[in-house]
Amino acid sequence: MKPFSGRSPLSYIPGYSRNSVIQLIVASGVGYVSIQLVRICILMFTNKYDAFYQIVIPDLALPALPLYKTKVWTLLTYGWVHLGFWELFSNMIWLYCFGNLVQVMVGYKQVIPLFIYSLISGGIFYLLCQLIPGLTPVGGLSLLGCQAGLMGLAAAAVTLTPTYRFYIGPTFSLPLPVIAGVFALLMLMNTHLMLPLIFLLLGGALCGFVFIKLLRNGYKPGEWAYNLLEKMEKMVTPGNNVGWNKNNKKRNQVLNTYSIKNGISQKRVDELLDKINQKGYNSLSAEEKDLLTRAGKDK
């Protein structure tokens, strides 16, 4: 896996089923809307503004260490809850910025696992930090938000391609490390220099770095979940693809309807785009990259 420098190799945007970044954004948006509906319902029935924070939030937010043993599931829930719209909006901008780059480079099957692993890693660091003797107690602080997941994506993007540049205009661009540095600084400012929150960010970033190192060494820590889902889907719908194998005449007739331009068919271009979306841009051979470049110029 070699670093990639320059503009994004493709303007191709995969569909929802193969776009993990959009799936994460939708999931976060659904979580936000659901929380707001619950808050409105509780306010209507109790007429107490604080009731929502007393009833719901303690079961979703990652609590201080002394309270964690009674709410162990919060390690999996805290990163999906945003109380403020602008907090959600800004986090989703960063998620798209770093997540889309990771998705193009290593494939969509790595993004969601990386994001979830980073949330868990950040949460563990947040809790373990509170074991340090003499640390100022965090009191009743409850942790919400996906900052650890964003740090994991940012660290993964920089590890993958440190020379990448984001082009804002035809000639003006910013290096990825500069954008990631600004992002990390903003996240650090939001911690108010509270040590557990700083450790949260470090845990997420470390997870992103280790995740990419594992990929480069041939491991695929994120694909097990997709493989499991595919097996379950085949068990439920075993006959969906019957009659559409490579030797099927109807299938070949449909595929042959693609137009050919300068020797490059749309079918071939789509195959290369699917390969990039599944395995990343660097999975292409030099010949395939050249073919894709020529196809883009033919348009």
Secondary structure, DSSP 8 states (H G I E B T S, - for coil): -----BS-S------GGG-HHHHHHHHHHHHHHHHHHHHHHHHHHH--TTHHHHHTGGGTSB--HHHHTT-TTHHHHGGG--SSHHHHHHHHHHHHHHHHHHHHHH-GGGHHHHHHHHHHHHHHHHHHHTTSTT----TT--B-SSHHHHHHHHHHHHHH-TTBEEESSSS-EEEHHHHHHHHHHHHHHHTTT-HHHHHHHHHHHHHHHHHHHHHHTT--TTHHHHHHHHHHHHHH-TTTTTT-STT-HHHHHHHTTS-EETTEEHHHHHHHHHHHHHH-GGGS-HHHHHHHHHHHHH-
